[in-house]
């Protein structure tokens, strides 16, 4: 979302809880943020995107992906990078009316794995450094100390406890 904003796009985030949504808009500079835990998430997404959605980056799957599919404009693009809402459940859910919506709206849906783009690493790193130095992208790290805390850190990640990139520090920085 921060990259899209740095490129001049209108950006609407989706986060869990009013506090995280406030952080996404006030700290990260998104134009709006929808609380996926609040009732009426699909309606709130349509209200935040009155002209529809052209590009959706998904890393949660499930009902959030479903809401995004219904909000997509014709010939919109969906990038699927994960399905975190499905990782820790015995009852996975997927979007309803798939592939119906993909066909009717002529959507493009593609998987994204960063290793497929290693040829662009240097270019991406330069752009990211420029945006970070200009304050257009904020790097937020959520560090949990100790390998013994890794299981709880993962459980917390899946429960949405973190803000930013969750990492486990296993030893002090050698530098």
MIDOSE-1310 file (N, C-alpha, C; in nm, 2 decimals, decimal comma, always signed):
residues 175
xxxx	+0,08/-0,12/+0,00/+0,00/+0,00/+0,00/+0,09/+0,13/+0,00; +0,19/+0,12/+0,08/+0,28/+0,24/+0,08/+0,35/+0,26/-0,05; +0,38/+0,16/-0,12/+0,45/+0,17/-0,25/+0,35/+0,23/-0,35; +0,22/+0,18/-0,35/+0,12/+0,23/-0,44/+0,10/+0,38/-0,41
xxxx	+0,10/+0,42/-0,28/+0,08/+0,56/-0,25/+0,20/+0,64/-0,30; +0,32/+0,59/-0,28/+0,44/+0,66/-0,33/+0,43/+0,68/-0,48; +0,36/+0,59/-0,55/+0,35/+0,60/-0,70/+0,23/+0,68/-0,74; +0,16/+0,74/-0,64/+0,05/+0,83/-0,67/-0,09/+0,77/-0,68
xxxx	-0,10/+0,65/-0,63/-0,24/+0,59/-0,63/-0,32/+0,63/-0,51; -0,45/+0,62/-0,52/-0,54/+0,63/-0,40/-0,53/+0,49/-0,34; -0,51/+0,49/-0,21/-0,49/+0,36/-0,14/-0,59/+0,34/-0,03; -0,65/+0,23/-0,03/-0,74/+0,19/+0,08/-0,69/+0,06/+0,15
xxxx	-0,66/+0,07/+0,28/-0,61/-0,05/+0,35/-0,72/-0,13/+0,41; -0,69/-0,25/+0,45/-0,78/-0,33/+0,52/-0,70/-0,39/+0,64; -0,75/-0,36/+0,76/-0,68/-0,40/+0,88/-0,78/-0,45/+0,99; -0,73/-0,51/+1,09/-0,81/-0,56/+1,20/-0,82/-0,47/+1,32
xxxx	-0,93/-0,40/+1,34/-0,95/-0,32/+1,45/-0,93/-0,17/+1,42; -1,00/-0,09/+1,50/-1,01/+0,06/+1,48/-0,87/+0,12/+1,50; -0,79/+0,06/+1,60/-0,66/+0,12/+1,63/-0,57/+0,10/+1,51; -0,57/-0,02/+1,45/-0,48/-0,05/+1,34/-0,52/+0,04/+1,22
xxxx	-0,65/+0,05/+1,20/-0,70/+0,13/+1,09/-0,65/+0,28/+1,10; -0,66/+0,33/+1,22/-0,61/+0,46/+1,25/-0,46/+0,48/+1,22; -0,39/+0,38/+1,26/-0,24/+0,37/+1,24/-0,21/+0,37/+1,09; -0,29/+0,29/+1,01/-0,27/+0,28/+0,87/-0,29/+0,42/+0,80
xxxx	-0,40/+0,49/+0,84/-0,43/+0,62/+0,78/-0,34/+0,73/+0,83; -0,32/+0,74/+0,96/-0,25/+0,85/+1,02/-0,10/+0,83/+1,01; -0,05/+0,71/+1,03/+0,10/+0,69/+1,03/+0,15/+0,65/+0,89; +0,08/+0,57/+0,82/+0,13/+0,52/+0,69/+0,07/+0,60/+0,57
xxxx	-0,03/+0,69/+0,60/-0,07/+0,78/+0,49/-0,17/+0,73/+0,39; -0,24/+0,61/+0,42/-0,34/+0,56/+0,33/-0,46/+0,66/+0,33; -0,53/+0,65/+0,22/-0,65/+0,74/+0,21/-0,76/+0,70/+0,30; -0,77/+0,57/+0,32/-0,88/+0,52/+0,40/-0,84/+0,38/+0,45
xxxx	-0,91/+0,32/+0,55/-0,88/+0,19/+0,60/-1,01/+0,13/+0,65; -1,03/+0,01/+0,61/-1,15/-0,07/+0,64/-1,11/-0,17/+0,75; -1,20/-0,18/+0,85/-1,18/-0,28/+0,96/-1,25/-0,41/+0,92; -1,17/-0,51/+0,89/-1,23/-0,63/+0,85/-1,30/-0,71/+0,96
xxxx	-1,28/-0,67/+1,08/-1,34/-0,73/+1,20/-1,48/-0,67/+1,23; -1,50/-0,55/+1,17/-1,63/-0,48/+1,20/-1,74/-0,54/+1,11; -1,86/-0,53/+1,16/-1,98/-0,58/+1,08/-1,99/-0,49/+0,95; -2,03/-0,54/+0,84/-2,05/-0,47/+0,72/-1,92/-0,43/+0,65
xxxx	-1,82/-0,52/+0,65/-1,70/-0,49/+0,59/-1,71/-0,47/+0,44; -1,79/-0,55/+0,37/-1,81/-0,54/+0,23/-1,87/-0,40/+0,19; -1,97/-0,36/+0,27/-2,04/-0,23/+0,25/-1,94/-0,12/+0,27; -1,86/-0,13/+0,38/-1,76/-0,03/+0,41/-1,65/-0,02/+0,30
xxxx	-1,61/-0,13/+0,24/-1,52/-0,13/+0,13/-1,58/-0,06/+0,01; -1,70/-0,09/-0,02/-1,76/-0,02/-0,14/-1,78/+0,13/-0,11; -1,81/+0,17/+0,01/-1,82/+0,31/+0,04/-1,68/+0,38/+0,03; -1,57/+0,31/+0,07/-1,44/+0,37/+0,07/-1,39/+0,37/-0,08
xxxx	-1,45/+0,29/-0,16/-1,40/+0,28/-0,30/-1,53/+0,31/-0,39; -1,58/+0,43/-0,39/-1,71/+0,45/-0,47/-1,69/+0,43/-0,62; -1,57/+0,44/-0,67/-1,54/+0,42/-0,81/-1,49/+0,28/-0,84; -1,50/+0,19/-0,74/-1,46/+0,05/-0,75/-1,31/+0,04/-0,73
xxxx	-1,26/-0,08/-0,75/-1,12/-0,11/-0,72/-1,06/-0,16/-0,85; -0,94/-0,10/-0,89/-0,87/-0,14/-1,01/-0,77/-0,25/-0,98; -0,70/-0,23/-0,87/-0,59/-0,33/-0,83/-0,61/-0,36/-0,69; -0,60/-0,49/-0,66/-0,61/-0,54/-0,52/-0,50/-0,64/-0,49
xxxx	-0,42/-0,61/-0,39/-0,31/-0,69/-0,35/-0,36/-0,77/-0,23; -0,37/-0,90/-0,24/-0,43/-0,99/-0,14/-0,32/-1,07/-0,07; -0,32/-1,07/+0,06/-0,23/-1,17/+0,13/-0,31/-1,23/+0,25; -0,44/-1,22/+0,24/-0,52/-1,28/+0,35/-0,62/-1,39/+0,30
xxxx	-0,67/-1,38/+0,18/-0,77/-1,47/+0,13/-0,91/-1,46/+0,20; -0,98/-1,57/+0,19/-1,11/-1,58/+0,26/-1,21/-1,47/+0,23; -1,28/-1,42/+0,34/-1,39/-1,33/+0,32/-1,34/-1,19/+0,28; -1,21/-1,16/+0,31/-1,16/-1,03/+0,27/-1,14/-1,03/+0,11
xxxx	-1,08/-1,14/+0,06/-1,07/-1,15/-0,08/-1,20/-1,15/-0,15; -1,30/-1,22/-0,09/-1,44/-1,22/-0,15/-1,49/-1,08/-0,16; -1,48/-1,00/-0,05/-1,53/-0,86/-0,05/-1,46/-0,78/-0,16; -1,33/-0,80/-0,18/-1,25/-0,73/-0,28/-1,30/-0,76/-0,42
xxxx	-1,33/-0,89/-0,44/-1,37/-0,94/-0,57/-1,50/-0,87/-0,61; -1,59/-0,86/-0,52/-1,72/-0,79/-0,55/-1,70/-0,64/-0,58; -1,60/-0,58/-0,52/-1,57/-0,44/-0,54/-1,49/-0,41/-0,66; -1,44/-0,51/-0,73/-1,35/-0,49/-0,84/-1,42/-0,43/-0,96
xxxx	-1,35/-0,34/-1,03/-1,40/-0,29/-1,16/-1,37/-0,39/-1,27; -1,44/-0,38/-1,38/-1,41/-0,46/-1,50/-1,27/-0,45/-1,53; -1,21/-0,56/-1,57/-1,07/-0,57/-1,61/-0,97/-0,53/-1,50; -1,02/-0,54/-1,38/-0,93/-0,52/-1,26/-0,83/-0,63/-1,25
xxxx	-0,73/-0,60/-1,16/-0,62/-0,70/-1,14/-0,61/-0,73/-0,99; -0,59/-0,86/-0,96/-0,58/-0,91/-0,83/-0,44/-0,98/-0,82; -0,36/-0,94/-0,72/-0,23/-1,01/-0,70/-0,25/-1,08/-0,57; -0,23/-1,21/-0,58/-0,24/-1,30/-0,46/-0,10/-1,34/-0,41
xxxx	-0,08/-1,30/-0,28/+0,06/-1,32/-0,23/+0,05/-1,40/-0,10; -0,06/-1,44/-0,05/-0,07/-1,52/+0,07/-0,22/-1,54/+0,10; -0,24/-1,62/+0,21/-0,38/-1,65/+0,25/-0,38/-1,66/+0,40; -0,32/-1,56/+0,47/-0,30/-1,57/+0,62/-0,43/-1,60/+0,70
xxxx	-0,55/-1,56/+0,64/-0,67/-1,60/+0,72/-0,70/-1,74/+0,71; -0,63/-1,82/+0,63/-0,66/-1,96/+0,61/-0,56/-2,05/+0,68; -0,45/-1,99/+0,72/-0,34/-2,08/+0,77/-0,37/-2,14/+0,91; -0,45/-2,08/+0,99/-0,46/-2,13/+1,13/-0,61/-2,16/+1,16
xxxx	-0,67/-2,23/+1,06/-0,81/-2,26/+1,08/-0,84/-2,40/+1,03; -0,93/-2,47/+1,10/-0,97/-2,60/+1,05/-1,09/-2,59/+0,95; -1,15/-2,47/+0,94/-1,26/-2,45/+0,84/-1,22/-2,34/+0,75; -1,13/-2,37/+0,65/-1,10/-2,26/+0,56/-1,22/-2,22/+0,47
xxxx	-1,22/-2,09/+0,44/-1,32/-2,04/+0,35/-1,26/-1,97/+0,23; -1,33/-1,98/+0,13/-1,28/-1,91/+0,01/-1,38/-1,82/-0,05; -1,35/-1,74/-0,14/-1,45/-1,65/-0,20/-1,56/-1,72/-0,27; -1,68/-1,68/-0,25/-1,79/-1,74/-0,32/-1,80/-1,68/-0,46
xxxx	-1,86/-1,75/-0,55/-1,88/-1,70/-0,69/-1,75/-1,68/-0,77; -1,65/-1,77/-0,73/-1,53/-1,77/-0,81/-1,53/-1,90/-0,89; -1,52/-1,91/-1,02/-1,47/-1,80/-1,11/-1,57/-1,71/-1,17; -1,70/-1,72/-1,13/-1,80/-1,63/-1,18/-1,77/-1,49/-1,19
xxxx	-1,72/-1,43/-1,08/-1,68/-1,29/-1,08/-1,56/-1,26/-1,17; -1,47/-1,35/-1,18/-1,35/-1,33/-1,26/-1,39/-1,33/-1,41; -1,49/-1,41/-1,44/-1,53/-1,42/-1,58/-1,62/-1,29/-1,62; -1,72/-1,27/-1,54/-1,81/-1,16/-1,57/-1,74/-1,02/-1,57
xxxx	-1,64/-1,00/-1,47/-1,57/-0,87/-1,47/-1,44/-0,87/-1,55; -1,41/-0,99/-1,61/-1,29/-1,00/-1,69/-1,17/-0,97/-1,61; -1,16/-1,02/-1,49/-1,05/-0,99/-1,40/-0,93/-1,07/-1,43; -0,81/-1,02/-1,39/-0,69/-1,09/-1,40/-0,64/-1,12/-1,26
xxxx	-0,62/-1,25/-1,23/-0,58/-1,29/-1,10/-0,45/-1,37/-1,11; -0,34/-1,33/-1,04/-0,22/-1,39/-1,05/-0,15/-1,40/-0,92; -0,08/-1,51/-0,90/+0,00/-1,54/-0,78/+0,13/-1,45/-0,79; +0,18/-1,41/-0,67/+0,30/-1,33/-0,66/+0,39/-1,39/-0,56
xxxx	+0,51/-1,43/-0,60/+0,62/-1,48/-0,51/+0,74/-1,39/-0,54; +0,79/-1,33/-0,44/+0,90/-1,23/-0,47/+1,02/-1,29/-0,54; +1,05/-1,42/-0,51/+1,17/-1,48/-0,58/+1,15/-1,48/-0,73; +1,03/-1,47/-0,78/+1,02/-1,47/-0,93/+1,07/-1,34/-0,99
xxxx	+1,10/-1,24/-0,91/+1,14/-1,10/-0,96/+1,28/-1,06/-0,91; +1,36/-1,16/-0,88/+1,50/-1,13/-0,84/+1,58/-1,04/-0,93; +1,55/-1,05/-1,06/+1,62/-0,97/-1,16/+1,60/-0,82/-1,14; +1,49/-0,79/-1,06/+1,46/-0,65/-1,04/+1,50/-0,60/-0,90
xxxx	+1,58/-0,69/-0,82/+1,61/-0,65/-0,69/+1,68/-0,52/-0,67; +1,78/-0,49/-0,75/+1,86/-0,37/-0,74/+1,77/-0,25/-0,77; +1,69/-0,25/-0,87/+1,60/-0,14/-0,90/+1,50/-0,12/-0,79; +1,45/-0,23/-0,74/+1,35/-0,21/-0,63/+1,41/-0,16/-0,51
xxxx	+1,53/-0,20/-0,47/+1,60/-0,16/-0,35/+1,63/-0,01/-0,36; +1,67/+0,04/-0,48/+1,70/+0,18/-0,50/+1,57/+0,26/-0,48; +1,46/+0,22/-0,54/+1,33/+0,29/-0,53/+1,29/+0,29/-0,38; +1,29/+0,18/-0,32/+1,25/+0,17/-0,18/+1,34/+0,26/-0,09
xxxx	+1,47/+0,26/-0,11/+1,56/+0,35/-0,03/+1,52/+0,49/-0,05; +1,49/+0,53/-0,18/+1,46/+0,67/-0,21/+1,33/+0,71/-0,13; +1,23/+0,62/-0,14/+1,10/+0,65/-0,07/+1,12/+0,65/+0,08; +1,20/+0,56/+0,14/+1,22/+0,56/+0,28/+1,29/+0,69/+0,32
xxxx	+1,40/+0,73/+0,25/+1,47/+0,85/+0,28/+1,38/+0,98/+0,27; +1,29/+0,98/+0,17/+1,20/+1,09/+0,15/+1,08/+1,09/+0,25; +1,07/+0,98/+0,33/+0,96/+0,97/+0,43/+0,83/+0,92/+0,36; +0,83/+0,88/+0,24/+0,71/+0,83/+0,17/+0,68/+0,69/+0,22
xxxx	+0,77/+0,61/+0,26/+0,75/+0,48/+0,31/+0,81/+0,47/+0,45; +0,73/+0,42/+0,55/+0,78/+0,40/+0,68/+0,80/+0,25/+0,71; +0,92/+0,22/+0,76/+0,95/+0,08/+0,79/+0,92/+0,06/+0,94; +0,83/-0,03/+0,96/+0,79/-0,06/+1,09/+0,82/-0,21/+1,12
xxxx	+0,90/-0,23/+1,22/+0,94/-0,37/+1,26/+0,88/-0,40/+1,40; +0,83/-0,52/+1,41/+0,77/-0,57/+1,53/+0,86/-0,68/+1,57; +0,95/-0,66/+1,67/+1,05/-0,76/+1,70/+1,02/-0,82/+1,83; +1,02/-0,96/+1,83/+1,01/-1,04/+1,95/+1,14/-1,10/+1,98
xxxx	+1,19/-1,09/+2,10/+1,32/-1,14/+2,14/+1,32/-1,28/+2,18; +1,41/-1,36/+2,13/+1,43/-1,50/+2,18/+1,36/-1,60/+2,10; +1,45/-1,70/+2,05/+1,39/-1,81/+1,97/+1,28/-1,89/+2,05; +1,29/-1,89/+2,18/+1,19/-1,96/+2,26/+1,06/-1,89/+2,25
xxxx	+1,05/-1,77/+2,20/+0,93/-1,70/+2,19/+0,87/-1,70/+2,05; +0,94/-1,77/+1,96/+0,90/-1,78/+1,82/+0,76/-1,84/+1,80; +0,72/-1,95/+1,87/+0,59/-2,01/+1,85/+0,48/-1,90/+1,89; +0,50/-1,83/+2,00/+0,40/-1,73/+2,04/+0,40/-1,62/+1,94
xxxx	+0,51/-1,58/+1,89/+0,52/-1,47/+1,79/+0,44/-1,51/+1,67; +0,45/-1,63/+1,62/+0,38/-1,68/+1,50/+0,23/-1,68/+1,53; +0,19/-1,73/+1,65/+0,05/-1,73/+1,69/-0,01/-1,58/+1,69; +0,07/-1,49/+1,75/+0,03/-1,35/+1,75/+0,02/-1,29/+1,62
xxxx	+0,11/-1,33/+1,53/+0,11/-1,28/+1,39/-0,03/-1,32/+1,32; -0,06/-1,45/+1,34/-0,18/-1,50/+1,28/-0,31/-1,44/+1,34; -0,29/-1,39/+1,47/-0,41/-1,33/+1,53/-0,41/-1,18/+1,51; -0,31/-1,13/+1,43/-0,31/-0,99/+1,40/-0,26/-0,89/+1,51
xxxx	-0,17/-0,95/+1,60/-0,12/-0,87/+1,71/-0,02/-0,77/+1,67; +0,05/-0,79/+1,56/+0,16/-0,71/+1,51/+0,12/-0,59/+1,43; +0,21/-0,49/+1,43/+0,20/-0,38/+1,34/+0,34/-0,38/+1,27; +0,33/-0,39/+1,14/+0,46/-0,40/+1,06/+0,51/-0,54/+1,05
xxxx	+0,63/-0,55/+1,01/+0,70/-0,68/+0,99/+0,73/-0,75/+1,12; +0,67/-0,86/+1,15/+0,70/-0,94/+1,27/+0,82/-1,02/+1,25; +0,92/-1,00/+1,34/+1,04/-1,08/+1,33/+1,08/-1,13/+1,47; +1,16/-1,24/+1,47/+1,21/-1,29/+1,60/+1,36/-1,27/+1,60
xxxx	+1,41/-1,20/+1,70/+1,55/-1,18/+1,71/+1,61/-1,30/+1,79; +1,70/-1,38/+1,73/+1,75/-1,49/+1,80/+1,89/-1,47/+1,87; +1,95/-1,36/+1,84/+2,08/-1,32/+1,90/+2,10/-1,17/+1,88; +2,19/-1,11/+1,96/+2,22/-0,97/+1,94/+2,28/-0,94/+1,80
xxx	+2,26/-0,83/+1,75/+2,33/-0,79/+1,62/+2,48/-0,79/+1,64; +2,55/-0,86/+1,56/+2,70/-0,87/+1,58/+2,77/-0,74/+1,55; +2,71/-0,65/+1,48/+2,78/-0,52/+1,45/+2,78/-0,44/+1,56
